[in-house]
Amino acid sequence: MSQPVASFYFNVANREQALCQLLGKAVKRKLAIGVMTESETASRVIDRLLWEIPPTGFVPHCLAEDACAADTPALIDHRLEKLLPRDVLFNWTARMVPIDPRLQRVIEIVAHDDEPGRQAARQRVAQYKQAGYEVEYTDMAKLAQGGA
């Protein structure tokens, strides 16, 4: 198994929009995607969000326990075991995702205007590195300005 990757998208203007955009890109690449939330309630919030954004498109998704879960590229749940195996897992929680051989990549989205969230993300970066993840960073503010 190759080393798992934790990708941090930081300086994000709107976390929810970024989640929906990145999920849409992952679906187009035909990846198996998970969104791990803090609770059942948070899972339902993300489910509703994905029905609203993008306004002119659709990201195929469902809750992990829905009958159509086996045929749906993006699953949402608060329990990691319900989301594995996945190519990509979006971490919508405040805790690190433990290494699992059924998981290739974790994506973290960090808002530019959420200082407590930024501090927590910095702590997770250290935890991911200590656990053996390769950590990569994408500055969304630079991308939005046309930079690399």
N, C-alpha and C positions, 0 to 999 in steps of 0.2 A: 504494500500500500504506500502511495506517495504521501508526503507530508501534507496535512490539512492546512487550509488557508483561511485566515480571518481578514476580511476586507473591510476597511473603515472608510465610509464616504462621509467626509466632514465638511463643515462650512455650508451645510444644506439650509436653504431658505425655508423650506416647508417639508418636514419629515414625512408627512402623510403623502404628499404629492410625489416625493422622491421614491417612497416605497412602491407606490402604484406604477411609476415609470420603470423602475428597475425590475419589478415583477413582470411587467409587460415585455421587457427585453428578454428576460429569462425564458418566458413562455415561448416567444418567437424562436429562441434557440433550442426549443424542445427539451428543456431541462425539467427534471422532477424538482419541485420547489416546495418548501415548507415555510410557514410563518409561525414562529413560536411567540406566544403572548403570555402575559402574566396570569390570566384567568379565563374562565369560560365567557364572562361578560366582555372582556377585552377582545376575545376571539370574535364575538358577534359584532363588535364595533368595527373591526377590520373587515369582516365579511360585508357589512353595509357599505363601508368606504369603497371597497372594490366594485360595488355596483354603481357608485357615483362618479368615480374617477378612473379612467378618463371619461369625460361627458359624451364623447362620440365613439367610444370603443368599448371593448369588454375584455377583461382578464379572466379566463376560465378558472374558477376556484370554488372551493366548498369547505365546510368544516370537516375535520378528519373523520368524524363518525357518520357523515352522510352516506346514504346508499351509493351515491355515484363517486365516492372517494377514489376507488381503484382506477377509474377512468378519467380523473381530473388532474391536470398537471400541477396545480397549486393547492396545497392543503393548509388549513389554519387550525391550530390547537395550542393549548397551554401545557400539554404534556409531550415532552420530547419523544418518548417511545411511540406515540401515535403518529409521529411525523417521519419516522425513519423507515426505510432508507431514502435519502434525498441527495440530489446533486448539490443543491444550494439551500441553505436555511437562513432566512431573515430573522435576526434576533430582535424581537420587539419587547425585550425584557431588560431589567437592570442587572442581570447576572450573566456570567460567562457561560457559554455552551461547552460542556465537556467534550473532549475528543472521543469520537466514535468511528469505528471503521466503516460504518454505513453512511458517513457524512463527509463530503469532499470540501465544502466551502461554507463558511459562515459570513453573512453580511451584516454589518452594523451601520446604522444611519444616524449621524450626529448633527443636530441643528446648531447653526452659528450663534443663535441668540438664547441658548439654554445653558447657562454656565454650570448649574448642578449636573446636567446631562453630559456636558463636556468633561467635567471632572470624573464622573463615573466611567465614561468611555476611556479615559486615560488609565484608570485602574484596571479596566478589562483588558486593555492592550497589554499591560504588564502580566496579567493572569494568562492571557492567550500565549504570550511568548514563553512563560514559565512552563506551561502545559505542553509545549512542543509545536504550536501552530507557527506557520510562516505568517507574518503580519504585513499587509500592504495597505497603502493609503491613497485615496483619491480626493483631491481638493475640488469640491463642486463649484466653489466660487471662481476658481481659475477656469474650469471647464465652461462655465456660463459666460465667461469673458472671451472664450475662444482660445484659451491657453491649454497647455498639456499637463 
